[in-house]
Amino acid sequence: MLGDSVLASGSFETVNSVQFLSTWATSVGVKMETKSVAGQPDYVIMNKMFIDGPAFQPQRTKALFTGNSTHDVSDVMLWSIHRDPARNAAHEFPLATTTGCDTAVGKGLCTQTDATPTLWRIKYDVDFRTTVPITPNLYPCPQLQADARFGTGLCPVGGLEDNFSVMSPTPHEVQLRTGTKVANPNLQTIDLLGNAATNGQYLFPMGMGLGGAIDVPALGEINASLLGNPTAFSGITWNLDRRLSPNGCLPSGCEATPQPLDPFPFEGVDPRTQAANVLFAGAGVPSGNFNDPHFTASLLTNDQNRILSFVDPAVNNFNGDKSILGWPPATPPAAPIAPTPNPPPPSAALITAPGTPTITGVTAGNSQATVTFSPPASNGGSPITSFTVSALVNGAPPNPPITTTVPGTATSATVTGLTNGTGYAFIVSAANSAGSGGNSAPSNTVTPGAPAATAPGAPTGATATGGNAQATVSWTAPASNGGSAITSYTVTSSPAGGTATVSAPVGGTAPTTATVTGLTNGTTYTFSVTATNAVGTGAASAPSNSVTPTAPPVTGLAAPGAPVQSVATPSKLTVASPIQNSTIPITLKWSASSSGGITSYQLQQ
């Protein structure tokens, strides 16, 4: 509209003196608003749009639609447009809806995104791996089903085939309408000059390098060494048949047979099969039945053929197995190529990357897992030099990736650096002089964990030093505490007779020295040590060296002095016979010697 502020990013190109504007992104610079009242038109602009193109080597198909509307809460519906080969007529098929997205996903992710009024965004990501759950914020079917304006019965199965077929075959045009336009299709508006003006309905082209893009996979998403070609031009129907593109027929009418591009850039690869075994074995384009009447008038027995399907003008719809373009496409006659001067001699047998290994078992450990595998059936004509085992979390590599590479003779590998309590699956690839081959099918999922605590190991290096009726024993802590802190050590003598236990202080470490008392001097002893933790007591150490406790010698003593004697005479003593024959007791008293160390006194008559 006159006065709108719109920024367009792109470039000019000149082909045969004709100038083209190639625009890949637009944005609104000044906010435009309209009232949500009856009879008031509204407007919308597409800022960015893309759909993944074949051959889907990232093993998914993604799409993104984003823009601005003149309502704070956008109400936008999109249809893909496909042309039939008889009349070049346009046929519309449900593609996306902000209302359905809001219902299935939630506001803030579809409308008023990034907390911005008028901004809307719809994102699809259909992963071909069957282990990945279908979620409404990534898959089109739950969102389309949530908007009753598209009708009932959409996506009757809701599986990968239904979701993939919403975005396939690759459209050349996308029709966008606001909810106001859908409710008021005959609403008329004029511009400032009085001329009829468009409101609420816009047609956007879809093509490589245009504002609506067929997305070419970035090399960061794929393993380029495993690709035949990242993009299959022969997987785009309007390349295979010009009549399926806008204004693709002659002024006199449409031809009776398909009209492929001439010359045709045929890659030699089938776009329906290139996705399989690129990263995840078997995760190719969905291949089950597809029979949604909103998108096909009859059963399509292999949904991979949806890539090459076209609208049957007899039923104004795709027509299952009855409307599939022929494969391979017609190609122009081969043109002679001048030989290269002095061609090199014929090379030896072609060497290719090896085949796919097979995982035979996975065992989880403490922050690690051991993966066993068997080599591929084919080494590609060159010995296998290495195997690489990669960890997956929920079917995808973690960030950063966790891998382990082992020699080509190995049949197992231990992957370290895992997080205990997290589930991991694993894939294995083989490499030779030609490069890396394909990945194996993912293993079962295992969860690493710390081992259960056990009693500690045996202490080592027990050494004893004898003392007076005791011995001091020291030792080295065991190599393993069993996963639980050591709380005490116990020293035991042999022969029995003495033990000692030392305990760890609160928040500290148990000492590694103890004194065993209660031993018998002159007896030879050895000692063993055990460690105890919260689980129990571990094995005893090897015996220590032998020691014999001994009393210390008495040194530095002087000869005792002479005692002072006295003879106490009983009172009232009566002597009836000589004293040597007397039976009267005699008591002798004396003072102790002033010298120490006295052990006995001797009495002489």
ABEGO torsion letter per residue (X at the ends): XBGBBBBBBEBBBBBGGBBBBBBABBBBABBBBBBBBBGBBBBBBBABBBBBBOAGAAGBBBBBBBBBBABABBBBBBBBBBBBAAAGBBBBBBABBAAAAAAAAEBGAABGBGGBBGBBBBBBBBBABAABBBBAAABAAAAAAABAAAEBGBGAAGBAAAAAAAAOBBBABBBBBBAAAAABAABBBBBAAGBBBBBGBBBBBBBBGBABBBBBBBAAABBAAABABABBAAABAAAABAAABBGABBAAEBBABBBBBOBBBBAGBBAAAAABGAABBGBBBBABBBABAAABABBBABAAAAAABBBBAAAGBBAEAABBBBOBBBBBBBBBBBBBBGBBBBBBBBBBBBBBBBBABBBBBBGBBBBBBBBBABAGGBBBABBBBBBBBGGBBBOBBBBBBBBAABABBBBBGBBBGBBBBBBBBBBBAAEBBBBBBBBBBBBBBBBBBBBBBBBBGBBBBBBBGBBBBBBBBBABAGGBBBABBBBBBOBBGBBBBBBBBBGBBBBABBBBBGBBBGBBBBBBBBBBBAAEBBBBBBBBBBBBBBBBBBBGBBBBBBBBBBBBBBBGBBBABBAAABABBBBBBBBBBABBGBABBBBBX
